[in-house]
Amino acid sequence: MGDKPQTDSDELVALRAKIDAFDQQILRLIQQRVLVAADIAKAKVASDADASFYRPEREAQVLRRVRERNAVLREELHGLVSDDEMVRLMREIMSTSLAAEMPMTVAYLGPEGTYTQAAVVKHFGQAVRSLDVKTIPDVFRVVEQRKAHFGVVPVENSTEGIITHTLDCFSSSNLKVCGEVQLPISHQLLSNADGLTNVQKVYAHPQALAQCREWLERYLPDAEILTASSNAEAAIIASKDPAVAAIASDIAGRLYNINILASGIEDERNNTTRFLIIGTDSYAASGEDKTTIMVSAPNKVGSLFELLKPLYDAGVDMSRIESRPSRQTNWEYVFFIDLIGHVDDQGVSAALEELKAKSAYFKLIGSYPVGVL
């Protein structure tokens, strides 16, 4: 005779009934939220046919409020869901709501499986339509041509520094920065080789190679190191030849059916890349913002100090400053500066007006919410 089927205790049955009831409430509330989002879309169109459906400042405010309220609920209910996890859940609900208002396309540096695509999903959620393009200038181009509503481009890495190609694109583009997202980077060695001893070549984006230099020298000293336009492209190459390995994400490994030979091979554990969201419009302040400007100082002694003095006098903090050749005159430079605050903030606005008057060149690249996720 077979074993008797197990029966649940009365307590377990009652607890599962509670879960079922909560699930029903959650489903109903999500459907109601999406319906209200659709009503908002209709109201926007009725008042302005060109109204913007995606409002980064509004989304940032909602997500910050979720974080604050969840902290209170965790204390009140002895809750187990962290603030970050709750924000990620709400991010996906908001993504679904926005898709009901207006399906949105976001361009990124492809192909599928790049870290930039992961940044798209982290910032916009799974419901967004993503469009992969071949180069960073292509991301700018398709947004300028209105083939995508927004674009996502890498701007700096915590270990390798600034991505100069992105800064150079801002010099020739009128697109605005309207958001930022920071993505922790963990590199995997992907290959269908039987082991490390059978890896003859390693492909990766130059920045990924730089971030894994010590690991490669230690564990694959004889392998030929080759560059690819992206880590996802490297994964595609590795998927076709078992003697080839790629440095890429675990997502790329799953996408292109490649095994992970080694995990977390980056030399620095706190490896994070910052991405910028680019679009055609400017947005209102969210209450916790950054402003990015591009300026050039006159070519004379002490000019940079004089240029930045209005920021100091107004108490406006700088979080980053980078220089790039101006491409107009030899040995002249433009400076990319991140400020704390929004251009509509009184102190920031006054300081920028004074700075603009002192500069040989001034360009406001954008004011945008500080990343929440």
Order of alpha helices (4+ residues) and beta strands (2+ residues): alpha-alpha-alpha-beta-alpha-beta-alpha-beta-beta-alpha-beta-beta-beta-alpha-alpha-beta-alpha-beta-alpha-beta-beta-beta-alpha-beta-beta-alpha-beta
